[in-house]
Amino acid sequence: MRRVDRLRRRAAAAQALALALCAIPGAAAAQSLAVQALNASVPTLCAENDNVYLKFVSGAVREFTIEATHPAYAGTIVLDRSAPDFRNCNMAGDPAYRAEPRRVTLYETGELQLVGHTFTSFWRPNEVQVRVGTRVETGLHLLQLYTKFKERTEEVLVLYPADGYWRARPLPPENLSYSAYGSSFLIGPIEDEGRPFVDISDIDFDPATLTFRLAFARGGAARLHVDAVDREHIALDVKFDTAVAAPRPFAALRSMFATETNADVARVTWRAPAARAYDAAPIMAFRGADVIELWAGRRLPSRHNTSAPDMIFSAFRGG
């Protein structure tokens, strides 16, 4: 609980800094780099396809921030749906590499827990080395990070080591005992083998600083630090050892959209360099833009992962 309190204080300090910057015309923009936000989304009828694909490209970015925030309508949710919807889906051709299922606890205290899972199969055979202190495991398909909140453990962040997909969510809002995951994101040099992925060679987790260090198979490394987590948002700071060379994306958002009310992401809002207002568009109509900040989420409740968070990419900076 003390760790969560510390994270809340950090969040409050960050909010105060943000408000101070807003009071200085152009201060936030002056510290941020513009990056290309490219839309490679494709239409689908299947609500379990990651057909939403937003790519972020810049050869100069070394640091940026990712936030997951509860949707604006979170306080109105009465019936929260999170069950999968496989109507109109055909996944028979998906690759599947067999493995022996297992569950391991890599780290555990009264306030923090990191758990690893190997599934019966996964779409990539990549076996990533995961290290916590002197503990080393390989072949894990999923890492789950839990924190203590109100005398129970809450899962707030997951990583799939074999393909580099992350998901994040804040602590549940006041009116809900649970909130769903939704969109995924990728960090690092993104490749494509039927679907986008990041090839990670090994992962180190430092519980003392809540930091994951990723070493990439293509070279280079990144650190993802859990800066704040509370009932409003989770904030993640990302730092690269070296910038990812353009035109390869350094980050991406992966999500799903079937209809406005059957989607994890239905709209995007972005701020262009020197713009005096935000632009907005439906996700499938977004043609891409140079941005210093981008929000992807929903303004209407969805039948799919109703409580899943909106995602914000911002504070793009150089070395």
Secondary structure as GFF3:
##gff-version 3
##sequence-region A 1 319
A	DSSP	alpha_helix	2	22	.	.	.	ID=ss1
A	DSSP	alpha_helix	27	31	.	.	.	ID=ss2
A	DSSP	beta_strand	35	39	.	.	.	ID=ss3
A	DSSP	beta_strand	52	57	.	.	.	ID=ss4
A	DSSP	beta_strand	63	69	.	.	.	ID=ss5
A	DSSP	three_ten_helix	74	76	.	.	.	ID=ss6
A	DSSP	beta_strand	97	98	.	.	.	ID=ss7
A	DSSP	beta_strand	102	108	.	.	.	ID=ss8
A	DSSP	beta_strand	112	118	.	.	.	ID=ss9
A	DSSP	beta_strand	121	122	.	.	.	ID=ss10
A	DSSP	beta_strand	129	132	.	.	.	ID=ss11
A	DSSP	beta_strand	135	138	.	.	.	ID=ss12
A	DSSP	beta_strand	142	149	.	.	.	ID=ss13
A	DSSP	beta_strand	152	160	.	.	.	ID=ss14
A	DSSP	beta_strand	165	168	.	.	.	ID=ss15
A	DSSP	beta_strand	184	187	.	.	.	ID=ss16
A	DSSP	beta_strand	190	192	.	.	.	ID=ss17
A	DSSP	beta_strand	196	198	.	.	.	ID=ss18
A	DSSP	beta_strand	200	206	.	.	.	ID=ss19
A	DSSP	beta_strand	211	216	.	.	.	ID=ss20
A	DSSP	beta_strand	221	229	.	.	.	ID=ss21
A	DSSP	beta_strand	233	240	.	.	.	ID=ss22
A	DSSP	beta_strand	251	255	.	.	.	ID=ss23
A	DSSP	beta_strand	257	259	.	.	.	ID=ss24
A	DSSP	beta_strand	262	263	.	.	.	ID=ss25
A	DSSP	beta_strand	267	271	.	.	.	ID=ss26
A	DSSP	beta_strand	279	282	.	.	.	ID=ss27
A	DSSP	three_ten_helix	283	285	.	.	.	ID=ss28
A	DSSP	beta_strand	289	291	.	.	.	ID=ss29
A	DSSP	beta_strand	293	297	.	.	.	ID=ss30
A	DSSP	beta_strand	310	317	.	.	.	ID=ss31
###
